[in-house]
Amino acid sequence: MAFSIRVKYKQIIVYGVALALLLFLLQWLELRFVIFDHAFEVYAGAIALIFTALGIWLAQKLIKPKVKTVVVEKQIFVDNNAGFILNQDAVDQLRISKRELEVLQLMADGLSNQEIAGRLFVSLNTIKTHSANLFEKLEAERRTQAIEKAKRLRLIS
């Protein structure tokens, strides 16, 4: 009895596999005929898919921002208890004039070049010259760097 059940299932499995192979063969032949009959459409569709993928990739590359924002946290020591005392040695060493110190203090107060020129009753070009000299003497590229270094050297309050 057990032998006959195995033979039945074996025949069913063989027939099932044979039908699956036949179905696969028919589908493959049908696909080949479709491809041969509609070769232009298949190639055009493939090219369209490639260009669509390329367009999506290119759009994503162009949309990405090119500048990366970096946040820098810096520890700053503020001594509010003691009064400000000018570091005359640093002033002499860097050869900073009194007028340049005034300009530096006004820069630290947040005034623009035009506002500093108006407050000191000099031309805008004079302020730009003083600023360039300060940047060179303090080895800074920007106002913020110059102000930070001047505060560290105790040139301004």
Protein Blocks (a to p, Z undefined) as FASTA:
>chain_A
ZZmmmmmmmmmmmmmmmmmmmmmmmmmmmmmmmmmmmmmmmmmmmmmmmmmmmmmmmmmm
mmpcfbdcddddddddddfkbccdddfklmmmnopafklmmmmmmmmnopafklmmmmno
pafklmmmmmmmmmmmnopabfklmmmmmmmnopaZZ
